[in-house]
Amino acid sequence: MTCRFQILLLLTLIFTGSVFPFTVSADTDTDEVILVHMEIPVDEDKAKNKLVAGSTWERATITITNTGNITLSNVTSVIETPEYLTINIPTQPVSIEQTDQITTALIGDLKPHDTVTIVMDVKPPISIEYKKNVDIEIITTFDTGKNIYTHPISIIPPPSMASYLIIVLSFLIFFGIIIIGKRFGVLELFTTIDLITIALIAAIIAVVLRYLSKMINLGWFDGLVIAIPTVMLMIATLRLVRKPGTATLLFTVVLLISMIIWGSHIMWLGFYLAEGVIVDLLVVIFKMDYADKRSTAIIYGVARGVTVTLLFYLLYAPIEWKICYDMWYIYLQVAIACVGGFIGGYLGYDTANKMAGAKL
């Protein structure tokens, strides 16, 4: 009896060891045979899985990979998008059918380790009341199973009220500077020659440098094209005019010229004022040092670059252009702005010396 029991137990263990692992591995293969991945937006410099309401179309890609060792037949992928998003399907090799918020991709056979990419354009709503977290569900089916993939995204409301606040604050600061200038007689310090000098240099920055920046494409390093000569001319203006508020007046004139030539929005008044105000504040902090030393010229250039870069990517880009940049890209642009400010301040000091000598 004991012998029979031992034989029965042995057979049971053998059967369990051969069947149970097979069952587990079969489930594992089914789970891993299809790999689905979605990327939105596809631009590397934009924040992933974030859309700003009111922005234009964003490109999204969905990749479906057969990670198994056998060909999958009758592969079909159904993409369910929330009602807040508008979907457009561009022409592509994959056969796609679209009905309202349901997009069906008829892939067919998918060989081992092959990948199929589905391209779609996504447009967020014009406006929403508050931030919404929504999911895009992708259900991929084939003859022997299916895969369910959920991709979360965030829809950020357009900061319209912030736009009006920036405009109002910009005007308040602008008129506040004028009132303070009149109260303390700062504007009367500028002579006709000073105003002509500021106007000429502002025209070079607003027209010539901006035109050149549109012709030269350096990718991520485009900021250097206009940052370096702008800082050089700013340092030269400080040395030639040598009056309180010189930088603020310079960039205010740059804005006025830009509005006439390029059609800049009045909302950018605060942007231009900020790069001038920060430099004028540093001039006061350094005891009225109008870039008389190379070190202060470099500090002014770097401070101006950091200020305008942070203002643009953290405030003006999301509000005016409806673009939400990724933080690593913002840090990169700040670093590039520091380099541009350093080079512009270093070279601007020598340029200012030559221009000041020619003036004498």
NUZA-104046 format. One record per residue: residue in one letter; x, y, z of N, C-alpha, C, CB in turn. Coordinates in pm, whole numbers, plus 50000, padded with zeros to 5 digits. Atoms other than C-alpha are relative to their C-alpha. Glycine has a CB too. Example, Ala and Ser with C-alpha at 12.3 -4.5 7.8 and 13.67 -1.06 7.14 Angstrom:
a500894988150000512304955050780500905012050000499015000350125s499184988149994513674989450714499235010950073500415004649858
***
This chain:
m500844987950000500005000050000500875012550000499055000150122t499084988649993502835023250088500715001949868501024998150111c499304999350129504605014849764499095006149894500484986049955r500934994450096501495022249560499815015150023498654992750008f500184985749967501045055349744501205008249953499805001750151q498794992950042504655065049672500045001449849501254992650050i500004999450147504295056249303498985010349952499694986149940l501034990350037501045076249281500445014450026498714997150078l499494986749967502685106049453501055004549901500575000350141l498944996950097505665104249216499415003849865500954988149984l500654996950127503415103448910499315013650004499004989149963t500674987049984501455132949046500985011549989499275000750134l498984989550005504625153449095500535001849858501164996750094i499494999250137505875144848746499005007149910500314986049945f501054993850081502535154548592499875014950029498664993050024t500104985949961502365186748789501185008249948499915001250152g498794992950044505945196248702500055002149851501224992550043s499974998650145505365190848332498875008749946499944986449935v501164992750049501905206148293499955014350053498734992750038f500134986749938501975235448540500975010249940500244998950148p499104990350063505145251848398499545003549859501414994649996f500474997250136503675248248051498865010250001499554987149932t501134990749989500535266048164500485014050032499034995250107v499484986949961502465294648327500725006749884500954998650119s499264994150110504775299648031499085003949886501064990249950a500954996450104501805299647793499345013350030498954989149984d500594987249961500175327947989501005011349983499514999550145t498974989750011503455347047998500255003849855501304995250064d499784997050141503975343347623498855008149943500184987149921t501164992650050500445355747560500065014650043498714993650050d499924986449950501025386347776501085008049929500255000050149e498854992850051504355395247618500134999449849501244994750063v499835001950142503735385647256499765012949922499064989149950i500264987050064502475420747171500475011250093498485001649967l499534988449924504205452647286499475012649933501565000350009v500604987850053502325485547240500615012150072498454999950018h499424987849944503865519947291499455012049925501564999749994m500524987750060502475554847230500865011850042498535002350039e499244987849971504305588047208499235012049948501424999449937i500704987750036502585621947209500445011250093498454998050007p499684997550140503755647147109501364993949965500015015149971v498775006750043506635633546902501205009450003499834994349861d498884990449994508725665546917500784997950129499485014649990e499175003049884511655659347150500015011250103501414997149956d499894988749907511635694247302498725003050075500445012249925k501284997449934507975693347407499764989950111498854999549899a500315008749887506695678947733499114988549953499305007950113k500735011850042505435643547686498674998950074500844987550023n501335003149944501785634347741499295012450056500134989650110k500674987749958500745670847783499565007849876500935008750089l500544991950108498515690947550499395012650059498944992149917v500554987249953497625727647592498765003249918501065011449988a501254996750069494025736347509500185012649917498855001750100g499874988750089493795759847215501184999049905500115012450078s498845001550087496985747247051499604993149871501114992050072t500265006250129497255733446699500194984950009500925006049891w499885014550005497575697346587501354995350053499804995049857e498795006549952500105675046760500074986049940500044999550156r499805013250060501565643946597500224989550109501195000249902a499865011249907501245610946785500304987349921498714998150086t499675012750064502675576746702499694988550095501484999749956i500275012349924501615542146817500774988749932498464996850007t499215011050055504055513446768499524986950061501515002150028i500445013349959502935477146784501054990049953498584996449941t498895009050029505685450846803499634985750038501265004450074n500165014349971505465412946781501294995250065499674991749870t498815004349927507915401847049500154984950007499995005650139g499955014649996507155364847003500814994249885498614994349998n499235007150102508655338846772499114994049891500814989050063i500915004950103505565331146562499265011749939499024989550058t500754989550068503605351346310498595001150058499934997349849l501354997549949500425367046449499095003649883500015011350107s500934997950111497435366346217498825008650044499504986549946n501194991749979494505390246182500195009950116498784991150028v499734990149895496075417146400499195012649971501535003350007t500834988050010493675445846458500175008450126498504996449978s499824991049886494205476146680498885010450000501395006949995v501104990449984491255496746807500445010750098498694992850048i499544988749919492145531246943498795008350041501055008749923e501134992349947489565547947166500545012850065499174991650103t499544987149948490205585147226498855007250070500585008849885p501064992749928488295607447470499365010649913500575006550127e500774990650080485695631747341500645013949993498615001250057y499384986749999487875661747424500975001849882500745002250131l498984999450104490295653247142499404998349861501074989550025t500365001650141489875657546768501114992249931499775013949931i499025009050060491585630446564499975001449848499724985450041n499865000150146492865632146208501034989449963500425014149946i499105010950041494475602546032500645003649867499234986549989p499334997150127497095611245769500174987349916501375006450026t499775011450088497845588845472501224992250046500175004749854q498935008649952499985559045573499794985949947500065000050155p500105013650056500715522745473498924991450065501324993050013v500975008249929498395508045738498585004149962500215001150153s501414997450029494705504745648499285004050128499334987649935i500614994649879492785526145897498585004749971500855011650058e501384995450007489075532145951499715008450125499014988149988q500294991149888487785560446169498525003250007500825012949988t501394996549974484355565746322499945007750131499084987350005d500034991449881484055595146561501294998450081498764996750088q498825001349912486405587246852500624986149994499615003250143i499475013650013487075551246745500804999149871498864989450002t499125002050115490015544646513500434985449997501235009550006t499685014250013490555509246383501094998349895498754991849962a498895002750091493865498646227500004985249966501365004350064l500005013850047493725466846017501414996349958498984998049882i498585002850023497285454146042500204987149922500754999150133g499865012950069496835418245924501034991250069500395002149855d498975008749942499775394545973501195008350048500474989549896l498844993249942502645405646194501064989550032499615008150129k498945010049984505855385546167500765002150130500965000649880p499244998949875508115378446467500965011949997500784987250026h499104988649978509945409646592499785011449900501444995349992d500344988950090508295431646328499225010750077499184995049879t500684988649936506925465946421499185007649897501035009350067v500884991750083504025485546276499765013150074498644992649969t500204986849941503695522846336498745006449945501225009149974i501234993050036500355540646336500185014850033498754994150076v499824985649984500465578446289498635006750004500885005949885m501254992649990497675601546398500285014150050499014992850093d499914986149954497205638846452498915002550103499885010049880v500924997749888495585649946776499915015050026500474992450128k500214985949971494065683946846499185001550127499295007149882p500764997949876493015694447198498875010049979500935004850112p501104990350013489875715047258500495014450005498954997750109i499624985949999489915752647218500165005150143498955008449927s499934995549861489265757747588499354989750091499325013850016i500595008349896488545738047904500065007850131500734986250013e500084992449875487675749848254501194997350090498724996650073y498915003749911490395731048438500764988349940499464996450141k499165010750051493115705348387499264986750005501304999150080k500665012950009491825671548274501024989149970498895000249893n499195011950026493555637748290499134989749930500624994250132v500795009450080492235614648019500894988649954499345007149879d499285011950046493205580647881499664997049855499674987850089i500195005550134493695567847530500184984950010501025006449896e499965014649986492885530747523500234993549864498694994650063i499645007050124494445508247258499814985150024501485003249956i500295014349987493005473047224500474993049873498474997450026t499445007150113495055450646997499624985250010501555001749994t500445014050001493565416846905500664992549886498464999149987f499485009050103494905387146708499364986350024501584999150004d500695012949996493925350846655500084993150135500564990949896t499795007749876495335337846983499925008450127501344993349995g500084992049878494775366747223499805014749970501244998150083k500144985650017494635403947278500875007350103498525004350014n499214991549911496515432547444499245013050022501425002849941i500674987549966494975462247625501045009750057498834997650103y499004990049960497165493247657499295013250026501115001649891t500604987249964496115525347833501095010650013499204998850133h499004989349999498035557547774499385012750058500555002749856p500574987849938497315586848011500635012649943500204999650152i499514986950041497625622847893499275010750081499805002349847s500584988749928496905656848049499685011149902500955005050112i500404988450080495005685247884500005012250091498594997949932i499824988249915496055718748029499195011649943501505003850011p500804988750051493675748548003500895011449957499015004850106p499214988450041494965778947816499905010950105499535005349862p500024989849894495955805148074499595013649946501375001050068s500464987550061493825832447916500045011650100498594998449945m499974989349900493485852148239501425004850025499364995250131a498604996249982497245851348277500455009449889500904987550004s499654991250111497515867547933499595014450030499334995349870y500484986649968495395897048041500765006050118498504999750031l499254994949885497235899748372501395004849957500144989150108i498674996150048500575900848191499925013249925500614989049910i500154987550074499325928047958499795011850095498824999049902v500284989349904497945948548248501255003550081498864996050094l498794997549922501095944148457501085006649917500524987050059s499014993850088503265952848160499745014949982500014993149863f500354985950014501375985248107500255007650130498545001549958l499794993449872501485993248478501495002750023499434991650114i498554998349983505245987548488500515010749904500744986749976f499554990550101505716007248167499685014450041499364996849864f500394986449960503736037448283500595003750136498475001250004g499344997349872505186033748632501425005049980500014987650086i498644995650030508666036948487499995014349946500674990549898i500094986450054507586067848292499725010350110498905000849892i500344990849890506026083848602501205002250091498814994650081i498814998849914509096076248814501085008249930500554986150038g499004992550076511316089348537499725014849998500074994949859k500364985849999509396121948518500125006050140498585002049948r499974995049861509166124848897501425003550042499424989550096f498614997649959512906122348943500845006149888500644986950046g499294993450107513826138448614500984991249926500725011650053v499075009250066515476107248471499975001949849499654985450035l500114998650146514116112148119500705012549949498545000149959e499354987650042515516147248109501514998549992499655011350096l498565002250006518986132748154500464996049861500404989450101f499625004750134518926118147802500045011749903499014989149950t499854989550100520256142147544499504995149865501485004649991t500435003850136519306142447177500944989649942499955012449909i499025009950049522516123847095499764986450064501445004850028d500295012649931521656097647358498814992949937499745002550149l501215005950058518196092147210500254994849859498865010249999i499665004650135519576089846856500834987250006500765010949922t499175012049984522186064646972499144987950036501075002350108i500885011149959519546043347145499114995649885499145004250122a500895003350111517226045146843500734992249891499395012749941l499235006950105519946034646597500354985750042501285007849968i499635013549953521136005346809498754991250013500755000950135a501245007649990517535994746878499534995449863498905008450067a500395003850136516855994646503500864988449950500135012049905i499125011250041519875972146445499544987050065501475003050039i500435012149929518645947646711498664995049946499885002850151a501375003950036514985947946601499874995949854499065011250028v500165002650143515485947146224501114991249946499955013149922v498885007150063518955935946117500244986550067501275008550007l499685012649931519655909846386498854990049991500335002850146r501145009250009516145895646378499874994249860498715007150040y500045005150138516265892845999501074989449979500195011549900l498935010050013519605874746018499664987250075501325005850052s500355012049923518265851246285499004991349927499445003950136k500965007750079515465840846048500684992849884498905009049948m499295006150112517985832745775500924988750045500805010449927i499045009949949520325811945994499274990250089501165006850077n500675010549921519095778846133501064991150065499054991549911l499065008249925521225762946405499304990350094500955008950079g500735009449914518525741446560499845005350141500704986750003w500114996349859518655742246937500855012150036500394988350088f499074989249968521435768246922499655012949925501434995849966d500424987850070519425794446732500125012450089498564998549952g499944988749909519425816147043501325007349998499714995550138l498684993650003523145822547008500115010149886501104989549987v499894991450118522625838946668499635014350033499114994749887i500454986649966520765868446815500455004450139498505000849990a499644996449862521855866847181501375006950006500024987550089i498644994549991525575873647127500065014449948500974991249920p499934986050046525255904846905499085009450078499665000749853t500904991449921522295917647111500685004650128498704992550034v499294996449877524345916547431501155009549969500534987350071m498904991050038527295932647252499505014249979500694994949872l500564986750024525125961647137499445006150128498924999449892m500514995149872523505964347480501135005650085499274988850076i498854995349923526905967547647500545012949940501124989250003a499534987850065527955993347390499085011850031500094997949847t500954989249968524786013447457500205005050142498564995149982l499764996049861525426013147831501235009050011500184987750089r498764992249992528956026247778499875013649932501154992249938l500114987650075527956052947525499055010050066499544997249859v501024991149944524866066947699500275003150147498624993949985r499644998549859525726060948067498955008050078501355006850011k501094993649927522336071348205499154989250067499125008849904p500905009849937519966054048451498824996649909499485005550135g501125004350084517346033548265500354998349854498905009750011t499595001250140519406030647946499544986849938501525001349988a500355013150054518815993347900498494998649983500534988850091t501465000850010515085995947971499485008149881499345005150130l500414991850113514686024247721500414993649868500615014150011l499525006650122516756005147464499044989049956501404994250023f500845011450038514605973747473498545004149981500104989050104t501344994850028511385994147487499915004949856499635011350098v499964995550139512376010347159500094988149905501205009649977v499935012350080513265975647025498614994249980500934989550067l501375005150010509695964547103499175008549905499354999650139l500814991250085508145995146936500344998149853500215014650041i499595002350139510185989546620499524986349954501535001249986s500435013550036509375952246624498514999549972500354990150111m501454999750022505655959646650499675005849863499315008150110i500264993850130505855981146338500494991049886500695013849991i499395007850109508155958746130499464985749995501514999850016w500325014349996507255923446245498624997150056501034992850082g501345002449946503875928146410499994993150134499224992049904s499975006049867504835918246765498775003950080501285004050075h501194997749917501945915347012500375009250116499424986550052i499764990749889501565942147281500294992450129498795009350019m499755008049880501665913847535501494998350026499334986449986w498565001849984505425911547472500675012150062500634996949867l499434988149936505885945847631500724996350129498915010450029g499375004249875506605929547967501274992149978499044991850081f498815008050033509095905947803501195009049972499734990949880y498904990850034511175934247658500385008850118499605008749882l499704991949883510865955147972500864992350099498725004750067a499295008149900512145926348187501494999349971499424985950005e498575001150030515445922548001500735013250018500204994949859g499374987149974516085959748033500035003450147499285010749926v500074996749857514955963448394501054992350079498604996950055i499045008049923517165934848520501415005549983499964985249955v498674994450023520235950748360500155013350073500265001949848d499924987149931519445985448497500074998250151498785008749964l499905002849856518935970748845501414995850037499004989150041l498635004349973522335954048824500975011849991500434989049903v499154988050010523885987148716499975007650132499535009249885v500124993249871522546002749037500684992050110498515002350035i499395008649897523645972949248501525001049995499564985449982f498554999050014527175975649108500475014650000500444993249871k499614986149977527266012849199500255007549870501255000550087m500004992750127526496027348855501174996049912500035014950025d498965005550088528966005048673499344996949865500684987250061y500585001850133527966008548307500894991149914499785013649931a499145009750068529915977648200501405005649982499414996149863d498664994350007533135996048277501074989450022500165011050104k499075011349983534745962748369499474988249919500164996350151r500415011550080534725931148163499124990550081501244992549949s500775009149916533375911248458498545004450011500634999050139t501384995349990530305933348498499284999049865499975014650049a500615001650133529705932748121499524985649981501015003849889i500395014150010529635894648137498804997050089501184990850037i501135002249907527315895048440498715005649941500295006750137y501194994150060524895918448262499494991249885500305014249949g500405008350114524905896347953499354986950044501194997049913v500555012649950524295864048147498655002250067500994993350099a501264997149931521585879748365498875002949901500175011950095r501014997250102519755893048062499574987149930500545010149897g500325012550069519955858847890499144990750083501264992949961v500775008849911518685839048190498585005350019500704998650137t501324994049976515825863548250499064997849882500145014950027v500895001150117514435863647896499714985449966500625007049879t500235014150031514885825947854498954993950092501304992150010l500975005449905512985816948171498615006149976500455002650144l501294993650027510265842448093499344994049877500195015149982f500585005150125509815829047743499484985750016501035000549888y500375014249998509765791547812499034996550112501234991650012l500895003249889507905792348144498705008149997500715002450130l501184991449995505425820348077499435003149862500345012950070y500534995350127505145833947726499714988949900500955009849940a500255011050094505425801447527498704992650031501164990250003p501295006649972502575783547713498795009149977499984995050142i501154990950010500375814747705499775004549856500215012150089e500154994250133501045829747363499994989549890501115010049975w499875009950105502065799347156499334986750032501444997649971k500655012449955500245772047356500944988049986498714997549918i499015010750004503445751447374500554997750139501155003449900c499465003649869504505733147689501324992649979498984991250081y498695005950022508245726447674500404991250117501055010849977d499495008849895509935698447866501095007350078500544986849940m499074992749912512085709448161501454998349956499844995350143w498615001950041515295694048026500345009449884500264985249958y499774990950111514895715147712500135014450049498874998849896i499914986649941514325746447921501375002050064498885002350104y498674999149939517485739248121501085001549893500294987550087l499034999050110519385734547794500025014149943499674989949890q500064986650056518165767847661500545010550098498575003449963v499424990949901519095785247988501524999349994499514996450143a498555001650011522605770747957500525006949874500384985149998i499604993450125522805782647595499935015250016499114995449883a500124985649976521595817147706501165005150083498685003250070c498844996049918524355818247968501255000849914500214990150116v498844999850090526935809547703499945012349909500064987149915g500154988350086525535836047469500235013050074498635000149938g499784988049920525485861947747501465001850036499184999450126f498574999349966529055853447847500815004949880500524986250047i499244996150119530395855847491499665014449960499704990349882g500404986550036528355887047418500565010550094498505001149997g499424990549905529515904047738501505001449984499684995650141y498544999750016533145894447679500385008249876500564985549987l499684992750123533185907047320499435014150003499454992449878g500614986849994530855935947396500855010150075498664999150065y499114990949925533345950547644501045006149907500694992450116d499014994850095535985953647371499355009049896500744988449930t500714991850099533445966747120499625013650059498734992849951a500384987449935532225992847369501205009150017499364997250136n498794991849986535796004647432500345007049869501184991350046k499674994150129536356010147061498985010649960500074989149892m501034990250034533016027747012500095012450088498614993750012a499844988649910533576049647318501205008449959500144995350145g498824992750046537036058647188499745007749873501154990549978a500344993050124535636067346846499115012150028499304990549902k500884988849965532996089447010500795011750052498974995650104l499164989349949535676108747194500795006749888500954994750106
***
